[in-house]
Amino acid sequence: MIGDEVDDDIYAEDERKRRPEKEHIRTSAGKRELIRTFLNEVRDELLEQVPNMPEEWDDHELSWLVTEKFAYEQLTSWHSFGGWPA
């Protein structure tokens, strides 16, 4: 039937397109840049929230906020960075 053919290589083109953007992550400089960019973005977003934080927040609440931010970023942002290299 029409449409029953299965393309075993359905994701090959996507992978070929992503390969160049992942190549830089394989180098030490690329890894450093990825980490630096990621941490700077997280830092900037957290610092923007400081004026809205309750005054009584101490290291426990701030630690929780930072932990939650990293957990959220792990689930969302790594996809935009191409994820972890295979």
Secondary structure, 3 states (H helix, E strand, C coil): CCCCCCCCCCCHHHHHHHHHHHHHHHCHHHHHHHHHHHHHHHHHHHHHHHHHCCCCCCHHHHHHHHHHHHHHHHHHHHHHCCCCCC
